[in-house]
Amino acid sequence: MSGAISTAALPAVRRPTNLWLDAWRRLRRNKLAIVGMVLIGLLVLMAVFAEQLAPYDPYQQWLALRKAPPSREHLLGMDEVGRDVLSRVIFGSRVSLQVGVLSVLGAIVAGTLIGALAGYFGGWFDQLVMRLMDIMLAFPSLLLALTIVTVLGPGLLNMLYAIAIISVPTYARLVRASVLSVKEEDYVLAARAVGCSPARILFADILPNCLTPIIVQGTLGIGTAVLDAAALGFLGLGAQPPTPEWGTMLGRAQQVFFSAPHIGIFPGLAILLSVLGFNLLGDGLRDALDPRLKD
Amino acid sequence: MIRYIIRRLLLLIPVLLGISIITFALMRLIPGDPARIMAGERATEEQVQRVREAWGLNKPLTEQYLIYLGKVVRGDLGKSLKRNEDVVTEIRWALPTTLELAFSAMFVACLFGIPAGILAAYRRNSWWDLTVMTASLVGISMPVFWLGLLLIYFFSLRLGWLPPSGRLSIGMEFQPITGMYMLDALLRGNMTVFVDAVKHMILPAFTVGTIPMAVIARMTRSSLLEVLRQDYVRTARAKGLSEQLVLTRHALKNAFLPIITVIGLQLGSLMVGAILTETIYSLPGIGRLIIDRILSRDYPVVQGAVLFFASTFVFINLLVDISYAYLDPRIRYQ
């Protein structure tokens, strides 16, 4: 052995990186996550460019073409009152995406605030709030949403509120658990020792560490919200006709499903693919952001 | 063990009280006079007054709640507006259908989910594994109501194999005992009715069971993979046991605990599935009762059924926890 070390023999040093870049690199290698991102990408494109993509006005009726099967002019056929199904499916992506994203954002904001305060301050406040969350979780999710919609009345906006409210406990619990686990870390003690205010400690030091589980849960949560919104619409308690919403379309198609299945098949397929997209991406994000969990 | 059960039962009290507060609030939050809502839109002034007296609706809110709670504890959930029946009676009529549906769905979910998961884990990375995992990913994202319609379309309308709705064929007559027709037919020894009832339950059971099936298959796979990596499995293999013995006697036994938990956790999805599925297949269960009565503004029934549904859910979750603690002693001493 000579005294000199050849640099070529050293293992290749990785470029300096950070958590997000690292996670992105892992995510890109996950085929299922890519499929999820493609599905979500298509959904977003559909929602943003609905006016350009839809061949017809989603509200326009051709009474002579009621229940007409797919044809060259109307690729997915016509619905029970003679509207173009394809155009309605395309415009429906707007409703589903908005309800999904807005309800989850609302739930994250409320849940994070509740969970962070409960976890940080503890004591009776923690006890009271978390018992309340337990009670909400004691309801099967859709049942609680149904109860809320019963009080508020059916409708798109009320459905959005209901879905946001039922998901609050999930985020509150998640954030509380994360806060409890990092509250005693040295850097928090240090922040407290140098006299930072509780608000600063909470928002600048503690909450950024709770971000990854929220991102994962939020992505999966959008899928659940889209599904719940469609279920409420299907039951006639969500978006009201003639709004082009997938669940509502399916509910309306129920009576004619057996004579004209195309009216129901495509909105249902749209729901399935959107939910699948968010589930795949959520799973992928979990593996990418928290490699410890992966086998 | 007894101490664990008692502690869990005590913890249940605030949750049950909370549920009752929510259902109590339901009536008070609906816009309008609660007495009129409870008596119905077509009730006479005198009837409204009687309801007001009976439920103490002119008293302060806390007192109203206590009166409500007192009645609930004694099994009085009020009167249905649509039919001249007690809410409790209506729930009792609807319950057997929902129970039968839930049991059938869970049976189907385990019957297919567990073996699929075992095979996927055992033949890891094979095409079978890939198929099961893909199917379960799709299954988890499935809109239950859509699946229900598709199943009816293919298996009833196109193939004509199974009936599209209801619990028994028209003209099929027999005297129910419990109200769960499959069980009743067996108890009466009436095979014709039994076969008919099973045929009516297959599609609904698969509709409700799909999501739990997918979750169970995934959980079985990952739990078994975890166990197959353990040292004692390697030891069992090293001492020359046949693969079958390793799997049945060493691996599966230990893999089952998480699977049982996940089965318990699927109850929520089972109940939500029942709400949607009963509507599609015209099954007169509790889920359909709730939806029907929300739409027809029969709020006393909605209130009672929601209270009943949520309390049942809490109790079953407790049972799952207790059985889990029984199987895994470490949990009891936490």
Interface residues (C-beta under 8 A of the other chain):
Chain A: L32 R131 L132 D134 I135 A138 F139 P140 S141 L142 L143 L146 T147 V149 T150 V151 G223 L227 A230 A231 F234 L235 G236 L237 G247 L250 G251 A253 Q254 F257 F258 P261 G264 I265 P267 G268 L269 I271 L272 V275 L276 N279 L280 D295
Chain B: P14 V15 G18 I19 I22 T23 L26 L29 I30 L137 V138 I140 S141 M142 P143 V144 F145 W146 L149 L150 I152 Y153 L157 S222 L225 E226 L267 G268 S269 M271 V272 I275 L276 T279 I280 I290 I291 I294 L295 Y299 V302 V306 F309 A310 F313 V314 N317
